[in-house]
């Protein structure tokens, strides 16, 4: 019933606008928090929340403390977050309570309250949290690479590096085919790549030892075959995000029932970030809460109000050339769990 209701929501939305999704994994993660005291001062700290079985656990750390302190209670109910932390103030044992509501995929806002052990309220104020996004490994992305061959010739190829759980994976692609590397690692600025290079029906182990300098990797490859040692220069330069996201896009999403909903997505560049909306026939618009373009991957989040609640939807897609992108939309229920998904594609709108 819920999936059917969601399909109806999406169908109504997409018939006049675009379709998308939004949610970044619920409450779990690393958060920067700000507690506003009654006199107006702000206390900054960091919070870690994690799922534990059927429940939750969490800690909060601050420069004022020697070590992180654990919440005695963490409750996540849909978009509602409740935290309890025992504290001491001027020698008295107090209870610090936080009640907040999600303001989107990456934020919470609410109130804190300090009470004595009898439950009497002593002070209260505003509280907010913003998700701290993990930094990707500097090697992740697409690279234009080149190696000096044994005879001095230039061998050009593409290298794509991605993260899989706690490790890196990489593939090399040239006109002759595609090759998956055995291992790739980064230690400080030192890059090591192990490549099984096809040779006479087998594979010759090739080692690339290089140094990462910003968006350039420079070093040397080495290998041994038929009793001879070989080596040469090896370089890679990160590909720039040449795809232009700004403009109007014809977007189509495949819904649960197999039908296709279409709309227009309008995106503009604003400083170093993006803003946008879904255009509607009635003149209104749905604001996009978050738009990212990283290494050719587009992420769009937004909240769609329906029947007194907000439907969370996210689109993740990859550019296919300069004027199209393809990917998936995913919707999330009130607890942050994936509820429904489907294919999505967009093509740049032209005057013709």
Secondary structure by P-SEA (a helix, b strand, c coil): caaaaaaaaaaaaaacbbbbbbbcccccbbbbbbbbcccbbbbbbbbbbbbcccccccccccccccbbbbbcbbbbcccbbbbbbbbccccbbbbbbbbbbbcccccccbbbbbbccccccccbbbbbbbbbcccccccccccccccccccbbbbbbbbbbbbccccccbbbbcccbbbbbccccccccbbbbbbbcccccbbbbbbbbbbbcccbbbbcccccccccccccccbbbbbccccccccccbbbbbccccbbbbbbbbbbbcccccccbbbbcccbbbbbcbbbbcccbbbbbbbbbcccbbbbbbbbbbbccccccccbbbbbcccccccccbbbbbcccccc
